[in-house]
Amino acid sequence: MARLEDIRRSLQASVDILDLVQFTDTGAAPNATGGPTASADDLRRWRGDVRERLDQVPSDAGNLNDRRSLALGRALAEVIDPSRSDAAHDGTWSFLSLCLFPDVVFDRWPPSGRDGALPEDRWIGAQLGRDRNYLKVTWRRWTTLGSVLLEHGKPLGEDEFVALMERSSLARNTRLLRLIASEILRFDGEGARSEFTRQLVKNITKLTGPRDLEFLDEEELRHLVMTAAAELRELRVPRRASRALPATGN
């Protein structure tokens, strides 16, 4: 996209990223099937409110990127609250990234390499690469998992989110995802929590073949997740992560 290249060139010319925020004359066309078109005043309010929430994340906090991403997803959901149609439209997210919040994306996914390339899938998403627009990803994670993400001190990291939410066999079962996320956040064992996450998700995914988990009620799903987690703990995962792990269940 021309706008992304303009941002890259501007950054190479030492233009301040804040000077690249645009509220008017963006050239963006509204989604024909989306909600009401936002005015320039709406855009300014959205940006101000979202930035205010991000600025409340202590700069010296541990896992800063993860905490800021969590705050961002929640802010986008609660402040902008895009309609289903707008949220499903890739142009919505590329507009927000390239015009309204370039500084936010820049902080998390800055230029790299000698030519100052910006990661297209993080700045734009599916239109130019994988469906990983940074704003869209954080919004989707919050709208899927919600307050579960606030249950414990250390937030989920990027690798843990990928393991949890990028398996199609699990992604459609929101109840199951929330229960797995809660179990991951309670992890207090030895070794890397990300390895525990990978093995837990892998074993539960195997259960989606022989069993239709959609028909299980909340308590049955909770029992399934807790049993799978308990079996990993008995194997002392992640400390013995190299050991072949059996799938849980029958």
C-alpha positions as semicolon CSV with decimal commas, in nm:
position;residue;x (nm);y (nm);z (nm)
1;M;0,000;0,000;0,000
2;A;0,119;0,351;-0,085
3;R;0,045;0,477;0,265
4;L;0,273;0,217;0,424
5;E;0,555;0,314;0,189
6;D;0,497;0,681;0,272
7;I;0,534;0,600;0,641
8;R;0,853;0,403;0,577
9;R;1,009;0,685;0,378
10;S;0,903;0,945;0,634
11;L;1,059;0,748;0,917
12;Q;1,381;0,713;0,720
13;A;1,378;1,090;0,676
14;S;1,352;1,122;1,057
15;V;0,994;1,247;1,056
16;D;0,836;1,207;1,401
17;I;0,587;0,920;1,400
18;L;0,329;1,142;1,572
19;D;0,336;1,374;1,272
20;L;0,206;1,085;1,061
21;V;-0,127;1,058;1,244
22;Q;-0,411;1,158;1,010
23;F;-0,771;1,246;1,086
24;T;-0,870;1,403;0,753
25;D;-0,777;1,366;0,386
26;T;-0,688;1,001;0,445
27;G;-0,821;0,877;0,112
28;A;-1,000;0,595;0,295
29;A;-1,341;0,484;0,169
30;P;-1,602;0,380;0,430
31;N;-1,719;0,020;0,442
32;A;-2,045;0,017;0,243
33;T;-2,201;-0,244;0,472
34;G;-2,052;-0,117;0,796
35;G;-2,176;0,112;1,070
36;P;-2,210;0,492;1,054
37;T;-1,907;0,669;0,909
38;A;-1,689;0,818;1,184
39;S;-1,633;1,192;1,175
40;A;-1,296;1,358;1,230
41;D;-1,412;1,441;1,583
42;D;-1,495;1,074;1,642
43;L;-1,149;0,976;1,523
44;R;-0,982;1,229;1,751
45;R;-1,185;1,107;2,048
46;W;-1,105;0,743;1,972
47;R;-0,737;0,815;1,947
48;G;-0,731;1,023;2,263
49;D;-0,919;0,764;2,469
50;V;-0,716;0,468;2,343
51;R;-0,386;0,649;2,393
52;E;-0,490;0,749;2,744
53;R;-0,543;0,384;2,834
54;L;-0,212;0,279;2,684
55;D;-0,032;0,554;2,871
56;Q;-0,163;0,409;3,198
57;V;0,049;0,096;3,148
58;P;0,365;0,158;3,356
59;S;0,667;0,189;3,130
60;D;0,877;-0,011;3,376
61;A;0,628;-0,298;3,400
62;G;0,752;-0,647;3,325
63;N;0,629;-0,802;3,000
64;L;0,562;-0,448;2,877
65;N;0,473;-0,543;2,518
66;D;0,226;-0,806;2,639
67;R;0,065;-0,568;2,887
68;R;0,035;-0,291;2,630
69;S;-0,115;-0,532;2,377
70;L;-0,372;-0,645;2,633
71;A;-0,461;-0,284;2,717
72;L;-0,481;-0,201;2,347
73;G;-0,719;-0,484;2,261
74;R;-0,949;-0,393;2,547
75;A;-0,941;-0,024;2,456
76;L;-1,023;-0,090;2,090
77;A;-1,316;-0,309;2,193
78;E;-1,455;-0,067;2,450
79;V;-1,374;0,271;2,292
80;I;-1,420;0,207;1,920
81;D;-1,639;-0,104;1,947
82;P;-1,645;-0,176;1,571
83;S;-1,953;-0,338;1,425
84;R;-1,925;-0,700;1,311
85;S;-1,920;-0,584;0,951
86;D;-1,650;-0,326;1,008
87;A;-1,439;-0,566;1,215
88;A;-1,456;-0,824;0,935
89;H;-1,339;-0,568;0,678
90;D;-0,960;-0,565;0,645
91;G;-0,966;-0,203;0,535
92;T;-1,095;-0,100;0,878
93;W;-0,782;-0,226;1,048
94;S;-0,533;-0,101;0,792
95;F;-0,692;0,246;0,818
96;L;-0,664;0,242;1,196
97;S;-0,302;0,126;1,178
98;L;-0,182;0,355;0,902
99;C;-0,376;0,671;0,984
100;L;-0,504;0,676;1,341
101;F;-0,252;0,471;1,539
102;P;0,076;0,449;1,342
103;D;0,269;0,531;1,660
104;V;0,106;0,240;1,845
105;V;0,199;-0,010;1,574
106;F;0,544;0,148;1,545
107;D;0,611;0,094;1,916
108;R;0,540;-0,277;1,886
109;W;0,649;-0,350;1,528
110;P;0,917;-0,095;1,432
111;P;1,116;-0,089;1,107
112;S;1,379;-0,354;1,052
113;G;1,666;-0,412;0,812
114;R;1,882;-0,163;0,627
115;D;1,589;-0,032;0,423
116;G;1,369;0,026;0,728
117;A;1,104;-0,219;0,609
118;L;0,780;-0,230;0,807
119;P;0,623;-0,576;0,861
120;E;0,326;-0,572;0,623
121;D;0,124;-0,838;0,800
122;R;0,145;-0,644;1,130
123;W;0,075;-0,300;0,983
124;I;-0,184;-0,400;0,724
125;G;-0,275;-0,767;0,755
126;A;-0,444;-1,003;0,515
127;Q;-0,451;-0,751;0,230
128;L;-0,073;-0,784;0,190
129;G;0,021;-1,086;0,400
130;R;-0,106;-1,301;0,682
131;D;-0,411;-1,196;0,882
132;R;-0,204;-1,053;1,166
133;N;-0,273;-0,681;1,169
134;Y;-0,156;-0,580;1,516
135;L;-0,467;-0,386;1,610
136;K;-0,701;-0,652;1,478
137;V;-0,514;-0,929;1,659
138;T;-0,525;-0,752;1,996
139;W;-0,894;-0,665;1,950
140;R;-0,981;-1,023;1,852
141;R;-0,796;-1,168;2,148
142;W;-0,980;-0,942;2,392
143;T;-1,323;-0,997;2,236
144;T;-1,267;-1,373;2,239
145;L;-1,115;-1,419;2,584
146;G;-1,228;-1,105;2,766
147;S;-1,181;-1,072;3,141
148;V;-1,013;-1,414;3,160
149;L;-0,700;-1,229;3,048
150;L;-0,706;-1,025;3,370
151;E;-0,722;-1,321;3,608
152;H;-0,352;-1,341;3,696
153;G;-0,049;-1,117;3,703
154;K;0,159;-1,230;3,405
155;P;-0,030;-1,175;3,078
156;L;-0,029;-1,422;2,793
157;G;0,263;-1,372;2,558
158;E;0,271;-1,371;2,180
159;D;0,379;-1,735;2,149
160;E;0,108;-1,844;2,391
161;F;-0,162;-1,655;2,202
162;V;-0,048;-1,806;1,874
163;A;-0,054;-2,158;2,017
164;L;-0,398;-2,100;2,164
165;M;-0,585;-1,910;1,895
166;E;-0,439;-2,011;1,561
167;R;-0,564;-2,370;1,561
168;S;-0,886;-2,379;1,361
169;S;-1,017;-2,682;1,550
170;L;-1,017;-2,480;1,873
171;A;-1,073;-2,126;1,749
172;R;-1,444;-2,178;1,689
173;N;-1,509;-2,289;2,050
174;T;-1,489;-1,973;2,258
175;R;-1,585;-2,147;2,582
176;L;-1,301;-2,392;2,543
177;L;-1,049;-2,120;2,457
178;R;-1,138;-1,927;2,771
179;L;-1,099;-2,232;2,992
180;I;-0,762;-2,317;2,837
181;A;-0,644;-1,956;2,874
182;S;-0,746;-1,958;3,240
183;E;-0,552;-2,280;3,299
184;I;-0,244;-2,137;3,128
185;L;-0,257;-1,821;3,337
186;R;-0,269;-2,031;3,655
187;F;0,046;-2,218;3,558
188;D;0,301;-2,205;3,839
189;G;0,529;-2,494;3,750
190;E;0,894;-2,503;3,660
191;G;1,023;-2,405;3,320
192;A;0,866;-2,201;3,041
193;R;0,494;-2,145;3,053
194;S;0,495;-2,119;2,674
195;E;0,605;-2,484;2,649
196;F;0,330;-2,589;2,888
197;T;0,087;-2,395;2,669
198;R;0,206;-2,562;2,351
199;Q;0,174;-2,911;2,494
200;L;-0,163;-2,843;2,658
201;V;-0,313;-2,702;2,339
202;K;-0,164;-2,986;2,136
203;N;-0,316;-3,253;2,358
204;I;-0,657;-3,088;2,374
205;T;-0,654;-3,040;1,996
206;K;-0,614;-3,416;1,956
207;L;-0,940;-3,459;2,143
208;T;-1,132;-3,255;1,888
209;G;-1,103;-3,540;1,638
210;P;-1,285;-3,824;1,818
211;R;-1,512;-3,595;2,024
212;D;-1,735;-3,303;1,933
213;L;-1,655;-3,069;2,218
214;E;-1,930;-2,826;2,115
215;F;-2,184;-3,052;2,285
216;L;-2,008;-3,055;2,622
217;D;-2,143;-2,824;2,889
218;E;-1,926;-2,580;3,084
219;E;-1,839;-2,821;3,365
220;E;-1,753;-3,101;3,124
221;L;-1,523;-2,872;2,930
222;R;-1,361;-2,748;3,250
223;H;-1,302;-3,105;3,365
224;L;-1,146;-3,191;3,028
225;V;-0,905;-2,895;3,041
226;M;-0,812;-2,946;3,405
227;T;-0,750;-3,317;3,349
228;A;-0,527;-3,246;3,048
229;A;-0,332;-2,989;3,250
230;A;-0,298;-3,224;3,548
231;E;-0,156;-3,499;3,328
232;L;0,109;-3,260;3,197
233;R;0,203;-3,159;3,550
234;E;0,245;-3,525;3,645
235;L;0,490;-3,554;3,358
236;R;0,660;-3,242;3,496
237;V;0,606;-3,049;3,175
238;P;0,762;-2,819;3,066
239;R;1,081;-2,937;3,238
240;R;1,062;-3,266;3,050
241;A;0,924;-3,110;2,734
242;S;1,130;-3,335;2,508
243;R;0,945;-3,642;2,626
244;A;0,675;-3,770;2,394
245;L;0,338;-3,689;2,545
246;P;0,025;-3,898;2,504
247;A;-0,305;-3,736;2,418
248;T;-0,539;-3,706;2,713
249;G;-0,874;-3,878;2,723
250;N;-0,993;-4,199;2,568
